[in-house]
Structures are given as structure tokens and as C-alpha cells.
Amino acid sequence: MKTNILISSIAAAGLFAVVPAIFAEDPVKTEVAASQSDAAADGRFMDAATRVGLTEIKAGEIAKAKTSRDDVKDFAKMIIKDHTQANKDLKVVTDKMGIDLPKDVGAENQAMLDKLNGAAAADFDRTFFNMMVDDHQKAVTLFENFSRTTKSAELKAFADNTLPKLRLHLQKGVEWQKTFVSRQ
């Protein structure tokens, strides 16, 4: 009887020593999972940032072709220039990482571009600036949030260096929107 109790006690002690080891997190696996999560977030940002840039470039091209106002064409040229440069800057970073960027705007952005392209001449400028404000609000939020959370120094620098232009585009777009409201 004493032997069975002794054996049971030893077995239980051994089980209690093993169970925590089984359920303990493996620090290497945890670090790898976190690293993969960071890489996935970085990938989503690079994809979104590229598509935002491509969309704004195409919207600017549409505006240059469809607006009758020289000042709107000037704004469109600024959008094209700044987003072209931002996409080039991002490509420099991603080339070092061996990552390919998307070449298209994506279906959702294409639908917005199609709506812009189909806007009536009398409503075009208002439609363009509504799109610019909406897109740049989203872009500023995307870049700010990413900058705060990424562990990639190069991507953080890209986001931080791009944000002033995005904020300027947003500010100018809001100013333009106000001119259209005041004309109604």
C-alpha cells in the first residue's frame, strides 16, 4: 500500500513538473510568430500604400484631362508628382527587401476612378475634390497608424517622410471642397 502511494506520489510530481513545460510558450516560436505578423502588416501597408499612390496618380491624370480650370489642373499635377515620387521612394525600400509591389490600383479603387471619369463636366471638380479628401483622410490614417506600429526602420522612415505631403494634399482638398460648398 505504501509502495502504491509512493509510486503515485512520484508519478504525480513528475506529471506536475512536465505539464507546465508542455503548456509554456516557446519563446522562439513566439518571436517567429510575432515576426511573421510584423512582416504581414508591413506587406499589407506596402500593398495599400502603392495602390493609394497609383490611384491618386490616375485620378490626377483624369482631372488634368477633364477639368477646364487651370488651378485644378495645377493641383492635379502636384498630386501626380508627389504620388509618383512616393511610389518611387517605396520601391527603393521594397527592392532592398526583395518585394514586388502591385502594378494595379485594385478593384475598389478602379471603381472610384471609373466614377470620377464618368462624372458630368459640371460636377467634375466637386467629384474630384470629394475623392481627394476621402482618399487622403484614409491615407493619412493608414500612414500614421503604420508609422506608430511598424518595427521596420526603413518603412517607418518612408511613412514619416510621406506624411507631410499627404497632409498637404488633404488640407488643400478640404480648402477646395469649401469653395464648392460656398458656390451652391
N, C-alpha and C positions, 0 to 999 in steps of 0.2 A: 504494500500500500504506500509506504513511504517512498519507495522507488518510483511508483507511478506519479506521485505528487512532485517528486524531484524532477523527473523527466518532463512532466507537464510544465513545471515552472521554468525549466531551461528552454523548452521549446517556445513558450510564451515570450520569454525575454529575448530570444533570438528573433522572433517574429516582430516584436516592437522595435528592435534595432534595424530590421530590414525595411519595414513598412515606410518609415519616413524617407529612407533613401529612394524607394520606388516612386514616391509621390513628390519628391523635391524637384524643383525645376533645374534642369541642366543649364548652367549659365552660358555655355557655348551655344546651345540650341536657342536660348532666349535672345542672345545677342545676334545670332544669324537671322532669326525671325524679325527682330527689330530692324536689322539692316535691310532685309528684303522689303519690309514695309516702307522704310525710308526711300528705297530705290523705286518702289511702285509709286509713291507720292511724287517723287521727282519726275518720273516718267509721265504721270498724268499732267503735271504742271507744264512740262516741255511740250507735250502734245497740245494742251489748251492754249498756251502762250503762242505757239506757232499758228494755230488756227485763228486765233484772235487777230494776229498780225496780218495774215493772208486775207481775212475778211475785211479788215479796215482798208487795206490796200485796194481791194476790188471795189469797195464802197466809194473810196476816193476817186477811183477811175470812172465809175459810173457818174458821180457828181460832176466831175470835170466835163464829161460829155453831155450831161442833161441840163445842168443849171445855165441860166442866162446871165447870172450875176458874177462879175469878176471877183468880188470879195469872197463869195462862196467857193469859187474855183481856187482862190489862194488858200483857203482853209483846207480844201481837198488836197492840194499839193503838199501842204505841211503834213497832213495825215499820211499820205503816201510816202513821203521822205522819211518821217520818223519811224513808221512801222517797218519800212524796208530796212532801215538801219538796225532796228531792234531785232528783226529776224536774222540779219547777218551776224549780229553780236551773239545771239543764242546759238547760231550754227557753229561759231568758233568754239564755244564751250562744248557743244554736243559732239563735234568732230573729235575733240580730245578724248571724249568718253566712248567713242565708237558707236554713237547712237544716231539712227536715221530719224529725221523729222518728217511729219506728214507733208504731202505736197498739195493737198486739197483743203478746202475750208470746212468740210463736213456737211452732212445733210441739213442740220438745223440752221447753220449759218448760210448755206446756199438758199434756203427758203427765204431768209431775211433779205438776201441780196436780190432774189427774184422779185420780192415785194417792192423793194426800193426801185429796181429797174422798171417795174410796171406802174410806178406812181405817176399820176397825171401831172403834166407840166406845171399847172397852177399850184399843186400841192407838193411838188418835189422837194423844195428846200426844207419845208417843215418836216416832211417824212425823213429826209436825210439827217437833220439835226436831232430828231427824236431817236433815231437809230444810234447816232453818235453818242448821245448822252446815256442811253440804256447800255450800250456796249462798253463804254468807258467806266461806268459805275461798276459793272461786273468785273472788268479788267483790273481796276484799282483794288477792289476787294480781293480778287484772286492773287494779285502780286503781293499785297500787304500780308495776307494770311500765309502765303508761301514763304515769304521772307522771314516771318517770325518762327516758322516751324522747321524749315529745311536744315539739314546738317551739312549740306554741300556748300562750301565756301564760294565756289565759282558760280553756282546757280543763285545763291543769295546775293552776290555782287551784281549779277545780271539783273535780278529783280529790283534791287535797290537803285541801280543806275537807270532803269527804265521807268520807274515810278514817277519821277518829276514830269516827264513828257506825257504820260498817261493822265496825270492830274491836270496838266495844262490843257490837254485836249478836252477833258471833262469840263473844266472851267469855261473854256471858250464855247463849247457846245451848249452849256447852260445859258451863257450870255446870248447866244444866237436864239435859243428857244424863247427867251423873254422878248426878243424883238418880234417874233411871230405872234405871241400872245397879245402884245400891245397893238398889233395891227388888226385884230379880229373885231 
